Amino acid sequence: MAAPSGAASCEDFAEFQELLRVMRTIDDRIVHELNTTIPTASFVGKVDAGQTCKELYESLMDAHTSRERIIKNCIAQTSSVVKTLREEREKAQDDVALLKQLRKEQTKV
């Protein structure tokens, strides 16, 4: 079960949440994955349990690494936007729309 590849868009928060939900599928189904990875007594000789467990572990680690990378990337992007908006806010303190946008981005972080 591989994680989705490609760059994640941080602009649409709902889309970002959906991407994370999809990427958590392997974690959410870990009991099922373990049950299908570890052979039953009748299949012990036919399946290399060590190899299949190793593959499951690698799949989990890949999914966690991808998810962490995407989360950190979005935090960095959004933090950069917040910094820019703060600088603009310093110049135009009466701009209510700018303040709302700043609060929205801060909430996203």
N, C-alpha and C positions, 0 to 999 in steps of 0.2 A: 504494500500500500504506500505509494509514493506521495510526497507532498507536492502541491501544485507548484509549477515553476514559473519564472517570470517575475517582473517587478510588480510590487503591490502598490496600488494607488491609495494614497493617504488623504486625498481630497474629500472623498465621500466616506464618512465614518461608518455608515451602515454597510457599505460594500466591504470595507476593511474588516468589520466584525464578521461578516459572512465568510470572508476568506479565512479568518482565524477559526471559525466554526468548522469549516471543511478540513482545515489542516489538523484539527484535533480529533478527527475521526478515528485514527489509529489508537489514540489514547482512550477514547470513549468505548472502543470495542476491544480493549485489551484482553478481557476474559475470553471472548470468542477467538481472538488471534492465538492465545495460548492453547486453547482447546484444539484448534486446527493445526497447530505447530507441533505439539507434543503427541507422538503416536500412542495409540491404545496398545494394549498387550498383543493383539492380533497383528499389528503392523510394525512391531518393534524391529524385526529383522529387515523390513523393506524400506524403512525411512531412517535416515541419519539424523537423530534427534539433536545432536550437537550442532550440526551444520544448519538445520532449520531454526534452532534457537539463536544461533549466531546471526543468521539473516534477519530474524525478527528484531534482534537487538540493534543491528545496523540500521534497519528501517526506522526504528524508534528514534535513534540518535540523529539520523538525517532529518526526520520530521521536526524534532526539537530544535536542531540547529537552524533549519530554514525558518521556523516560526520566530525564533529569537532574533535572527537577522532582520526579518521583516518588521518586527516590533521596534527594534532599536533604530532602524532606518526611518520609520514613521515618527518616532519620538524626536529624532534629530531634525527631520524636515519641519515638523510642527513647531519645535522650539525655535528654529530659525525664523519662521513666520512670526511667532510671538515677539521675538527680539526686534524684528523690523517694525511691527505694529507698535511696540513700546516706544521706539525711536520716533515714529510718526506722531504718536500721542503726545510726546514731549513738546513737539512743535505746534500741535493743534489741540490744545486741551479742551476746547469747547466742542469738538466734533463728537457728537453722540453716536453716530453710525460707526465711527472708528473705535470708540470704546466698546460698543456691542460686538464688533468683529474681534477685538482683542480678547474680550471675555469668552467668546465662543471658542477661540483657538486655545486659550488657557484651559478651558474645560476639556477640550479634546486631549491635551497632553496628559 
